[in-house]
Amino acid sequence: MVVAGDDALAQRLAAELRGVYGERVTLVVPPAQHGVRPPVVGRARATALFDRVSAAVNRASGNGNGGAGGGAGGSDETSGSERVVEAAELTENALSYAGVERATALALVYDDDETNIRAALTARRLNPRIRLVLRLYNRRLGQHIEALLDQASALAAATGPDSAPDTRGGANSAAGGPGSDASRAGRNTDVYDASTTVLSDADTAAPALAATAVAGTSKVVQTDGLMLRAVERPPPGPGAVADPGLCTLALLSATTNDPAGADGSESSGAQGPQLLPDERAVAAATGRGTVVLENVSYSGPELSSGRGVVPWFGSLLSRRLRWSFVGLVACVVGLAVASMLVTGEQPLQATYLTLLDLFAINDPAIGQPLGRQILQLCSGLVGLLLLPVLLAAVLEALGTFRGGTALRKPPRGLSGHVVLLGVGKIGTRVLARLRELRIPVVCVEADPEARGLALARSLRVPVVLGDVTQEGVLEAAKIHRAHALLALTSADTMNLEAVLSARTLKPDLRVVLRLYDDDFATAVYRTLRAAHPGALTRSRSVSHLAAPAFAGAMLGRQILGAIPVERRVLLFAAVDVGGHPQLEGRTVGEAFRAGAWRVLALDTATPEERRADPAPGGRGPRLVWDLPSTYVLKPEDRVVLAATRRGLAELLGRRPRQRAGA
């Protein structure tokens, strides 16, 4: 496996492949002295070819070769080893040196989309049969790139393994290196999956970040119309057992309320969270909170916004103005009824006379009964009240059209909303997710050119422009009446300062922090939990949430998503039963392995429909969730299962790394 990137996601992905799946990993990173990479656009190819590529010291046993002799992916590397290659730019020479020609998969997780696309095109030319995983923020561009690279791989497969010319030359081809005929002869082209998967760390982490701030929907996985909801339930009373719901996914830490207790990571021991427990463990875990599968539903594409009279009228006029019109209409109706009773006219004639009096175009009621004269005076008074209301409606409608491109301010009386701090790449996706759930949001952003402001403007989401560290910014976002705070900027200190400031204004505020350093996140989590035991505090790392999905894609599997359980991760994957002896021919109950995997649903789509749309349920909600425990899994079945990272590695036939002394 080759992983190339310039931020925390590359490091975490390499650690995931090495530590969980036992893969040999080559990590390509920028040199330490190049803190900031030069822009991609406009760089000359001649300069790139002379870029220095150096191999760093191996960080795992069994790979002690240095220099050019330690070729990427060499046979002397042991399972779970890692080799680090430093390259200021991901050129063709850098990819060749990293061993792309013989690699099973390549993950390009640079923060810049153009860098990943350039490297993917080069890698597909060097090795048409390599599995590619790209990190792209642009969804539409990612779909086109995915189709283009898959088409190139299909054409290379159709022409045969030996027809692709070796245009690189150099020492590798001449001396039997990764690109030589000798190395190609050793390949089994039938087992190579040359698929291309485009993922976004923002899209992967956004559902979990958004759901954490929503009461009753703390864990969410959504993909291709399929939505999985898992709810975190508090521990029951003493001696009671938590309701398992449809399925108990995890048991929370036994020391949740102890600031010095387990932090919910894999090193927490028996007091930490237990993923996928069996019925015996659930029954014995009295006094512990649970994460249960409470609701599973289909979420199709968004419905188009209504274009009727009421939505159009409501978007132009404010609520006060609409109520003013309602009052005037009620007055007109009352005057028409009174005129009908006083004069004895028909309803239509009485309404006509009332409107003439209202607009002051009727003859004076001289010589008519007193009641008719009083009604005419009242109609004239209502007409005077109608004139300023009509003028206000015209001005407000013009202001609505003119202010359509302006940012809204938080309205008066707003409460129960979510304050979203930072609308960058991650914050934009979280904002879209919150609006899909119809949750009121107020955004706080210091950069007036942030990419998420356009989305906030189109969704008419209130925005407060200003530095959250300045006094009065959180107050302007109505933080004292908010339901939760999502601090999602890229600066850990700014997120922490915002949370501390918000807790001084509202001690019971639900907060979710985006923190990079795990040790720092653990310390912050314990301290805030101790200082505010009655308020919910969560710390999340985007790279930690996204790494399992990227690792699963590199293994060629359909990872639907990940659900964070404290500081651990539970994966949801679609797996074909055929070829897996742990599933094939077994009942659903027999296939369940506590702490490893559990079958949740059966995909009833036909093989033809799966090939046309490989996503589970892509042709509609074809997933059966109420599978009996006696159902026998057949080789042609495809199931959706929940699994731990190590359990998925074992199920898929990878080589899970053994602990020292195990």
Secondary structure, DSSP 8 states (H G I E B T S, - for coil): -EEE-SSHHHHHHHHHHHHTS---EEEEE--TT-SS---STT--HHHHHT--EEE---SSTT----GGGS-TT-TT--TT-EEEEEESS--HHHHHHTTGGG-SEEEE--S-HHHHHHHHHHHHHH-TT-EEEEE-S-HHHHHHHHHHHHHHHHHHHHH-TT-S-----HHHHHTT-TTSHHHHHT--TTS----EEEE-HHHHHHHHHHHHTSTT--EEEEETTEEEEEEEE---STT------SEEEEE--TTTT-TTS--SSGGGGGGS-EES--HHHHHH-TT--EEEEEEEEE--S------SHHHHHHHHS-HHHHHHHHHHHHHHHHHHHHHHHHH---HHHHHHHHHHHHTT-S---TTS-HHHHHHHHHHHHHHHHHHHHHHHHHHHHHHHHHGGGS-B---TT--S-EEEE--SHHHHHHHHHHHHTT--EEEEES-TT-THHHHHHHTT-BEEES-TTSTTHHHHTTGGG-SEEEE--S-HHHHHHHHHHHHHH-TT-EEEEE-S-HHHHHHHHHHHHHH-TTS-EEEE-HHHHHHHHHHHHHTT-EEEEEEEETTEEEEEEEEESTT-TTTTT-BHHHH-BTTTEEEEEEE---HHHHHH--STTTTS--EE----TT-B--TT-EEEEEE-HHHHHHHTT------TT-
